Amino acid sequence: MTSFDGDTIDAVIDEPRLQSSLSKVYRLMLDGQWRTLAQIAAHCGTSEAGASARLRDLRKPRFQYDFPNGGVGSRRVTGGLWEYCLSPAPKARPGMLFDISKPAERS
């Protein structure tokens, strides 16, 4: 179980609700689709501020064990409207295709 922090957090009251919200946002965003905070909030049953806070949580190192991901991306759509996506977890590199330490051989 993750641990949330903040001056106004009461672990007994807030931890289950925040954990549930974080799980919902994470599961929704796993598909890598770009979404606005309004879309995320509507789907997850939270406020836009809550959706934004959970996206920030997913960026924090302490949540990476429970919610591994490649990162939360953001892009401006227009004016003050932004979209967010969750990049897939990086896969292990299978090795380099080219040895860049030597000049390429030409045929």
C-alpha positions as CSV (number, residue, x, y, z in Angstrom):
1,M,0.0,0.0,0.0
2,T,1.3,3.4,-0.9
3,S,1.5,6.3,1.6
4,F,0.0,9.7,0.8
5,D,1.3,12.8,2.5
6,G,0.3,16.4,3.1
7,D,-0.7,18.7,5.9
8,T,-4.3,17.8,5.7
9,I,-4.1,14.0,5.1
10,D,-5.7,11.8,7.7
11,A,-4.4,8.4,6.8
12,V,-7.4,6.5,8.3
13,I,-9.9,8.6,6.4
14,D,-8.1,9.5,3.2
15,E,-5.7,6.6,2.4
16,P,-8.4,4.2,1.1
17,R,-10.1,6.9,-1.0
18,L,-6.9,8.2,-2.5
19,Q,-5.5,4.7,-3.1
20,S,-8.8,3.8,-4.9
21,S,-8.7,7.0,-7.0
22,L,-5.0,6.4,-7.9
23,S,-5.7,2.9,-9.0
24,K,-8.6,4.0,-11.2
25,V,-6.6,6.7,-12.9
26,Y,-3.7,4.4,-13.4
27,R,-5.9,1.6,-14.9
28,L,-7.6,4.1,-17.2
29,M,-4.4,5.6,-18.4
30,L,-2.6,2.3,-19.1
31,D,-3.9,2.4,-22.7
32,G,-1.6,5.3,-23.5
33,Q,-4.4,7.5,-24.8
34,W,-4.2,11.2,-24.4
35,R,-7.0,12.6,-22.2
36,T,-7.9,15.9,-20.6
37,L,-8.4,16.2,-16.8
38,A,-12.2,16.5,-17.4
39,Q,-12.2,13.1,-19.3
40,I,-10.1,11.4,-16.6
41,A,-12.2,12.8,-13.8
42,A,-15.5,11.8,-15.5
43,H,-14.3,8.2,-16.1
44,C,-12.8,7.8,-12.7
45,G,-15.5,9.5,-10.7
46,T,-13.2,12.1,-9.2
47,S,-12.8,15.9,-9.5
48,E,-10.4,17.4,-12.1
49,A,-8.2,18.5,-9.2
50,G,-8.2,15.0,-7.8
51,A,-7.3,13.5,-11.3
52,S,-4.5,16.1,-11.6
53,A,-3.2,15.1,-8.1
54,R,-3.3,11.4,-8.9
55,L,-1.3,12.1,-12.1
56,R,1.3,14.0,-10.0
57,D,1.4,11.0,-7.7
58,L,2.2,8.7,-10.6
59,R,5.2,10.9,-11.3
60,K,6.6,10.5,-7.7
61,P,9.4,8.0,-7.2
62,R,7.7,6.5,-4.1
63,F,4.7,5.3,-6.2
64,Q,6.8,3.6,-8.8
65,Y,6.9,0.2,-7.0
66,D,3.1,0.0,-6.8
67,F,2.4,1.8,-10.1
68,P,5.4,1.3,-12.5
69,N,5.1,3.2,-15.7
70,G,7.2,5.0,-18.2
71,G,6.1,8.4,-17.2
72,V,3.1,10.8,-17.3
73,G,3.3,12.9,-20.5
74,S,1.5,16.2,-21.0
75,R,0.8,18.5,-24.0
76,R,-1.0,21.7,-24.5
77,V,-4.1,21.4,-26.6
78,T,-5.1,25.0,-26.7
79,G,-5.0,28.0,-24.3
80,G,-5.1,26.5,-20.8
81,L,-6.3,23.0,-21.9
82,W,-3.9,20.2,-21.5
83,E,-4.0,16.5,-22.2
84,Y,-2.1,13.7,-20.4
85,C,-1.0,10.2,-21.2
86,L,0.8,7.4,-19.4
87,S,3.7,6.1,-21.4
88,P,4.2,2.4,-21.3
89,A,6.9,1.0,-19.0
90,P,10.3,0.9,-20.7
91,K,11.1,-2.5,-22.0
92,A,14.5,-4.1,-21.5
93,R,16.8,-3.2,-24.3
94,P,17.7,-6.4,-26.2
95,G,21.1,-5.1,-27.0
96,M,22.4,-2.6,-29.5
97,L,21.8,-3.3,-33.2
98,F,24.9,-1.5,-34.2
99,D,28.3,-1.2,-32.4
100,I,28.7,2.6,-32.4
101,S,32.3,2.4,-31.0
102,K,33.6,1.4,-34.5
103,P,33.2,3.1,-37.8
104,A,30.5,1.6,-40.1
105,E,31.8,-0.7,-42.8
106,R,30.7,0.2,-46.3
107,S,30.1,-2.4,-48.9
